[in-house]
Amino acid sequence: MKSGPLRAVLPLSIRDFRKLSGFRYWENMQIYAQKPDTMFFAVEPFHDGFPAPVHPFSDFKRIAASEGITDVYCVFLNLTLSLLGACFLPDGSCMPGANSSWNIKPLLEERNIKLHVTLYPGGGIVPWTQKEFLHIAAGNCSTVFTNIEEVLQTVPGSLYHPVVINTDLYTYSEKLRSSKIQITFCAYNSVRKGFPLMADALNRLTSEFHLHLIGDWDDHLHLLTNDNYTYYGVMSPESLAAIYAKSHVFLNCSTVDQYALDGFPTTSAVDAMSTGCVLVSTNPRNDRFILERGTDFIEVAPNGQDIADALVWVKENFGEAMRIGINGSNKIKRSFDAKHIVKSKLGCIFGET
């Protein structure tokens, strides 16, 4: 028997211990660094250079008993409800992505294991998610963290924490004036990411601008009539950091989507801002938690002309624009750094100061 209480992290998917999973990977890395007695579990164990063993979720019940696990931490609403065996409401409504075969609530109750969760957008939280699902999670979790207003307003006692990033990887890089304004657009292919808006804006710009396009956008490239871009496809975090280091602007064109939610700023935007990129964003959530428009980022209306105008302003007011990038970078390092956020979360979970 190992000494001291053991902790368990239960990620939902195969990607949670791969670098491409982004915030989940960096958060788990910091949990391990700060609480090395943590035990990690995944439904499909696979880890991309992760320093600790990742146990199959199928072994959780046995290991929980033999190792004396006291607390479970997970991310996303659908996983939380799966662990609680609460995938359906009395009216038959189903939680998207939930799996009742992952129910460990009887074991949690039998061994008095506390459940803690971070509820980010996605993972079951969409614009039409019924509040009853959030109430079930709140009623069965000792701690609820979130970064969105929908949860803060519905779950009394929920705690605001921004998404985590690795500021040691995404370090500040001075943005020097060059012959072209270097713009990066990085997102996975989804309607809410606003690719047509981005394409409309780029098509209005001159050869004094160059776009670095990252993500699985092969089926959208025909929308770009301006050929001043480089398409990379999906990239590793280290490769992304190199692109951000030479970029002046990170462009986020997210739109309101009735089927899915994004947080603000997106994880990719936060990564880029940490390097000093000026965030030019539509901010569809009208989020005012941390970033101040005009000081930490540039907010634009969701139309191609306004986005293009903002990018032209960056070119014509380069020094002022880069100062916004510096402000944003400093704000990100103070508020989004994985080390600080994980320390705060662990303090809340285990009553540590």
HELIX and SHEET records of a PDB file:
HELIX    1   1 ILE A   14  PHE A   17  5                                   4    
HELIX    2   2 LYS A   19  SER A   21  5                                   3    
HELIX    3   3 PHE A   23  GLN A   34  1                                  12    
HELIX    4   4 PHE A   57  ASP A   59  5                                   3    
HELIX    5   5 PHE A   60  GLU A   67  1                                   8    
HELIX    6   6 LEU A   77  LEU A   83  1                                   7    
HELIX    7   7 SER A  100  TRP A  102  5                                   3    
HELIX    8   8 LYS A  105  GLU A  110  1                                   6    
HELIX    9   9 LYS A  131  ASN A  140  1                                  10    
HELIX   10  10 GLU A  149  THR A  154  1                                   6    
HELIX   11  11 VAL A  191  LYS A  193  5                                   3    
HELIX   12  12 PHE A  195  ASN A  203  1                                   9    
HELIX   13  13 ASP A  218  LEU A  223  5                                   6    
HELIX   14  14 PRO A  237  ALA A  245  1                                   9    
HELIX   15  15 THR A  267  SER A  274  1                                   8    
HELIX   16  16 GLY A  304  GLU A  316  1                                  13    
HELIX   17  17 PHE A  318  SER A  335  1                                  18    
HELIX   18  18 ALA A  338  PHE A  350  1                                  13    
SHEET    1   A 7 VAL A  54  PRO A  56  0                                        
SHEET    2   A 7 THR A  38  ALA A  42  1                                        
SHEET    3   A 7 LEU A   6  VAL A   9  1                                        
SHEET    4   A 7 ILE A  69  VAL A  75  1                                        
SHEET    5   A 7 LYS A 114  LEU A 119  1                                        
SHEET    6   A 7 THR A 143  THR A 146  1                                        
SHEET    7   A 7 LEU A 159  TYR A 160  1                                        
SHEET    1   B 6 TYR A 229  GLY A 233  0                                        
SHEET    2   B 6 PHE A 209  ILE A 214  1                                        
SHEET    3   B 6 ILE A 181  CYS A 186  1                                        
SHEET    4   B 6 VAL A 249  ASN A 252  1                                        
SHEET    5   B 6 VAL A 278  SER A 281  1                                        
SHEET    6   B 6 ILE A 298  GLU A 299  1                                        
END                                                                             
